[in-house]
Amino acid sequence: MPEPAVDLSYTPSPHSVWNRALRLAWGGFWLLIFRPSSPPLFAFRRLCLRLFGARIGKGALVYPSCWATLPRKLEMRRHCCLGDSVICCKSLR
């Protein structure tokens, strides 16, 4: 006997509209400005992350190919490094 079909066409998002808008804005900013920046521009990338709510310590190194899904929840202390191709997913304070 076949199993009853489950309608998965509507699944509510666990994220608010505001959260999704911020994620979209960060994704566009990352793609157009953050990612293409020159590797030695660490201060510029720290500023970019701070604009999106991250708490970044002085002297922290953030490379252009890293990705933070939620910059507002990212916290880095002094002289930390977020290296090439690192993905920070659900980082907590």
C-alpha angles and dihedrals in degrees: 000000000000120000117250113263117250117214108228095167092107119045115160115231116244088218126081122239089252091052092049091048091052091048090051092048091049092048092053093044091048093049097046104032115008101045098046093049118117115265096243093057095095094143091053092052092046088054091048092052091046090053087059093049105268120144105226124178126225114277095017113150117225116181121210098241096057119105129209113190092201112022091182089066095046117107123181125176128215117307095004121144131221099193136204117302094003116149116205105199121182093348111187132210 
